[in-house]
Amino acid sequence: MKLPIIAYGDPVLRRKATDIEPDEYPHIKQLIEDMYETMYGAKGVGLAAPQVGLSMRLFVIDASPFDDDEPELKDFKKAFINARILSEDGEEWPFNEGCLSIPEIREDVYRKKNLRISYYDADWKHHEESYTGLAARIIQHEYDHIEGKLFTDKLNPLRKRLIEKKLNDISKGNVSVDYRMKFPAAKKGR
């Protein structure tokens, strides 16, 4: 089942997501599968629960499209539940990022090269792992979503002003996408 992706401007994208308890969400594996299907349908490499309207600490990634650049990403597909970044270090490096909730906008974003993260997988097994390079970047981007942050928050004030009209258009639904979206400021009856 493909879920609609929530567009820029919806308050759920700005809310710090809450932890999930295993007994509180017994169908978590189905939600994770639905999120993967949604992400693949939109040609993304990551998707966080707030992007499908759920303010919970869950995100999924599949970094395999980047395996030409980093061969170790060939089968890098994971779900992260109740994630907490424990540390980030290394030199910040730029990479041109986009977001399924902010279609048609891509900008260079600087992030630390390495991270250490604590999380639970879909079977509620706890992990504490370190990542570097593109894997770390994708995790950082999705982690920002469960913290109520967007990649556009990391842009300098001038870049933010230059894309402000595009962001407003996205929230109104004035954007062309080939996947289902919900637009917070769209006029009814369209």
C-alpha positions as CSV (number, residue, x, y, z in Angstrom):
1,M,0.0,0.0,0.0
2,K,1.5,3.3,-1.0
3,L,1.0,6.0,1.6
4,P,0.6,9.7,0.7
5,I,3.7,11.7,1.4
6,I,3.2,14.8,3.5
7,A,4.4,18.0,1.8
8,Y,6.4,20.9,3.2
9,G,4.4,23.2,5.4
10,D,2.5,20.5,7.3
11,P,3.0,20.8,11.1
12,V,3.8,17.1,11.5
13,L,7.1,17.7,9.7
14,R,8.1,20.2,12.5
15,R,7.0,18.1,15.5
16,K,9.7,16.1,17.4
17,A,8.5,12.5,17.0
18,T,7.8,10.3,20.0
19,D,9.2,6.9,20.8
20,I,7.2,3.7,19.9
21,E,6.6,1.0,22.4
22,P,6.5,-2.6,21.0
23,D,3.0,-3.4,22.3
24,E,1.7,0.1,21.3
25,Y,2.2,-0.6,17.6
26,P,1.8,-4.3,16.9
27,H,1.6,-3.9,13.1
28,I,5.0,-2.1,12.9
29,K,6.4,-4.5,10.3
30,Q,3.4,-3.8,8.0
31,L,4.0,-0.1,8.4
32,I,7.6,-0.5,7.6
33,E,6.8,-2.5,4.4
34,D,4.2,0.2,3.5
35,M,6.9,2.9,4.0
36,Y,9.4,1.0,1.8
37,E,6.8,0.6,-0.9
38,T,6.0,4.3,-0.7
39,M,9.7,5.3,-0.7
40,Y,10.4,3.1,-3.8
41,G,7.3,4.4,-5.6
42,A,8.7,7.9,-5.1
43,K,12.2,6.9,-6.1
44,G,13.6,7.8,-2.7
45,V,16.4,6.3,-0.6
46,G,14.9,7.2,2.8
47,L,11.5,7.9,4.4
48,A,10.6,8.9,7.9
49,A,7.3,8.3,9.6
50,P,6.5,12.0,9.9
51,Q,6.6,12.2,6.1
52,V,3.6,9.8,6.0
53,G,1.8,11.8,8.8
54,L,2.9,9.7,11.8
55,S,4.8,11.5,14.5
56,M,6.8,8.5,15.7
57,R,10.5,7.8,15.8
58,L,10.7,5.5,12.8
59,F,12.5,5.7,9.5
60,V,13.6,3.4,6.7
61,I,16.5,3.6,4.3
62,D,17.8,1.8,1.3
63,A,21.1,3.2,0.1
64,S,21.6,0.7,-2.7
65,P,21.2,3.3,-5.5
66,F,24.5,4.7,-4.3
67,D,26.4,1.4,-4.5
68,D,28.3,2.6,-7.6
69,D,29.9,5.3,-5.4
70,E,30.2,3.2,-2.3
71,P,30.0,-0.6,-3.0
72,E,29.3,-1.4,0.7
73,L,25.9,0.2,0.2
74,K,24.8,-2.6,-2.2
75,D,22.4,-4.3,0.3
76,F,22.2,-1.4,2.8
77,K,18.5,-1.6,3.7
78,K,17.4,-0.9,7.3
79,A,14.5,0.2,9.5
80,F,15.4,2.4,12.5
81,I,13.0,2.5,15.5
82,N,13.5,4.9,18.4
83,A,16.9,6.0,17.0
84,R,19.2,8.3,18.9
85,I,22.4,9.7,17.4
86,L,25.1,9.2,20.0
87,S,27.8,11.1,18.3
88,E,28.7,12.8,15.0
89,D,32.3,13.6,14.0
90,G,34.7,14.2,11.2
91,E,34.9,17.0,8.7
92,E,31.7,18.4,7.4
93,W,31.3,17.7,3.6
94,P,28.7,19.0,1.1
95,F,26.3,16.8,-0.8
96,N,23.4,17.8,-3.0
97,E,20.3,16.6,-1.0
98,G,16.6,16.5,-1.9
99,C,13.5,15.3,0.0
100,L,10.3,13.5,-0.9
101,S,8.4,16.1,1.1
102,I,10.1,19.0,-0.7
103,P,10.0,17.9,-4.4
104,E,11.9,19.7,-7.1
105,I,14.3,21.4,-4.6
106,R,17.8,20.2,-4.2
107,E,20.6,22.0,-2.3
108,D,24.1,21.4,-1.1
109,V,24.0,20.5,2.6
110,Y,27.0,20.1,4.9
111,R,27.0,17.2,7.4
112,K,29.6,15.5,9.5
113,K,31.1,12.4,7.8
114,N,30.7,9.9,10.7
115,L,28.0,9.0,13.2
116,R,27.3,6.5,15.9
117,I,23.6,5.6,16.4
118,S,21.5,3.5,18.8
119,Y,18.2,2.1,17.5
120,Y,15.9,-0.9,17.4
121,D,15.2,-2.9,14.3
122,A,11.8,-4.3,13.1
123,D,12.2,-7.3,15.4
124,W,12.9,-5.0,18.4
125,K,16.5,-6.0,18.6
126,H,18.7,-3.2,20.0
127,H,21.7,-2.1,17.9
128,E,24.5,0.4,18.4
129,E,26.4,1.0,15.2
130,S,28.8,3.4,13.4
131,Y,28.4,4.7,9.9
132,T,30.3,6.9,7.5
133,G,30.0,8.6,4.2
134,L,26.7,8.3,2.3
135,A,25.2,5.8,4.7
136,A,25.8,8.3,7.6
137,R,24.3,11.2,5.5
138,I,21.1,9.3,4.6
139,I,20.7,8.4,8.3
140,Q,21.3,12.0,9.4
141,H,18.8,13.3,6.8
142,E,16.1,10.8,8.0
143,Y,17.0,11.3,11.6
144,D,16.4,15.1,11.2
145,H,12.8,14.3,10.2
146,I,12.1,12.5,13.5
147,E,13.6,15.6,15.3
148,G,11.3,17.9,13.4
149,K,14.0,19.3,11.1
150,L,14.3,19.6,7.3
151,F,17.3,19.8,5.1
152,T,16.3,23.3,4.2
153,D,16.9,24.4,7.8
154,K,20.6,23.8,7.2
155,L,20.8,26.3,4.3
156,N,22.2,29.8,4.8
157,P,19.7,32.7,5.0
158,L,20.2,33.8,1.4
159,R,19.6,30.3,0.0
160,K,16.4,30.0,2.1
161,R,15.1,33.3,0.8
162,L,15.8,32.3,-2.8
163,I,13.7,29.1,-2.4
164,E,10.9,30.6,-0.2
165,K,8.4,31.0,-3.1
166,K,9.1,27.4,-4.3
167,L,8.5,26.1,-0.7
168,N,5.2,28.0,-0.5
169,D,4.2,26.6,-3.9
170,I,4.9,23.1,-2.6
171,S,2.7,23.6,0.5
172,K,-0.1,24.7,-1.8
173,G,0.2,21.8,-4.2
174,N,1.7,23.9,-7.0
175,V,4.3,21.2,-7.9
176,S,4.4,18.3,-10.3
177,V,5.1,14.9,-8.7
178,D,4.5,11.4,-9.8
179,Y,3.6,10.0,-6.4
180,R,0.8,10.6,-3.9
181,M,1.1,13.7,-1.7
182,K,-0.9,15.6,0.8
183,F,-0.5,19.4,0.6
184,P,-1.3,21.4,3.8
185,A,-2.3,24.6,2.1
186,A,-3.9,23.2,-1.1
187,K,-7.2,24.8,-2.0
188,K,-10.1,22.4,-1.5
189,G,-12.0,21.3,-4.6
190,R,-9.0,20.9,-6.8
